[in-house]
Amino acid sequence: MALKPSLIKKLRARDPECWHCGDTEVVPHHRVNRQMGGSKSRESDITNVMMICASWNGLVESDPSSAVRARSAGHKLRPWDETSTPVFHFGEQKWYVLNPDGTRSPVEGMGDDIPF
């Protein structure tokens, strides 16, 4: 299922660069994939989608050690995880919660808890 243009517009506003490397050439990434048992309803849930570079997206989906790192940063979730799980922005060195309105909010008290 392709993402609606209105959702892509909100994603690009919230995520102008890759959460991993800061590259501005980004693609949508589902934190919980349907192939992993994720619900169809999560496909267009803006808290389940983030913009990352194609390189990181490929590594997250194909390289086990990158997948572990992505899970520790909230970039990749297991089917039973909630999309309210915080996400780490490597460039900013900050944790955020992705909000249903298409914004992100910093998470207080997790600043020292940097994955890897």
N, C-alpha and C positions, 0 to 999 in steps of 0.2 A: 504494500500500500504506500503510495507516494504521499509525502507530507503536503498539506495545503500551503499555498503561497503565503497566506496570512500568518501561519505558524512559522514558516521560514523567516519571514520579516521580523517577527518577535525574537526568534532565536538569534538572528544576526545583530539585533540591537543589544540583547543581553550578553552575547558571546561574540564580540568582534574579532577575537583571536583564539587560537587553540589553547585549551586549558592546560596542555602539557608543555608545549614548546613556545607558544606565543606567535606562531605563524598566522598570517592573516588569510591564507588560502585554506578555508575550512569546509568541512562536510558535516551533515547531521549524523549523530551517533546515538543509538538507543542504548541506554544504560542496562535495561533488561530487554533482551531480544526475544521475539516470539519463538525462535528456534530453541531457546533455553526454557521454554515453558511459560514465557511471559504472555500476559493477556492481550487480546486484540485491542482492548480499551486503552492500553498503555501506549499504543503506537503513536497516537497524536497527543498524548499527555506531555505538556511542555516540561514537567518536572522529570520526565523519563528521557528527554532528548537534550543533548548538548552538542555544541559545535567543537570539533577537533580537526586537526590536520589529517589528510589521507594516510600519511605515514604512520601516525600513532594509531589511527583506526585499524589499519592493516595489522600492526603488531598486536594490538589488544585482542583481535579476533583470531590470530594465528600462532602467536608465540606464547607458550605457557608462562615464562617468567615475566613478560610484559603484562599478561592477563592478571597475574598475582599483584603486580604493582598497580594496575588500574583498579583492581578491587580494593586495595588498601587506600586508594585515593577517592573512592566513590565513583570513579568513571565507569566501572563495570559492576553490575549488581547481579546477584543470584535471583532466581524467580521468586523466592520468598522474601527478599529484601524490600523494604519500603523505599519509594523514591524520595522520601523526606530525609534519607541518609545524606549527610553532608558531602560536599564535593570539594576537593583540594585544587586550588589554582596554583600550579607550580611557579609560574612567573611572578605572581604576587605574594607567594608564600602565605596564603590565607585559605581558610575553610569557609565555604558558603553553603546555604540551603537554597535550592532552586524553588521559587515560589510559583503557585498555580497561575498567578497573574502575569507571568513572563519576566519577573524581576529576580534578583538574587539578593540574599541578605547575609552579611557576615555572621559567622558563628563565634560567639564570645567564649573564651576559655579553651579554645582548641589551637591557639597559635603555636604552642610548643610541640604539639602532636603532629609532626611532619612525617608523612609516609616515606619510607626508604631514605 
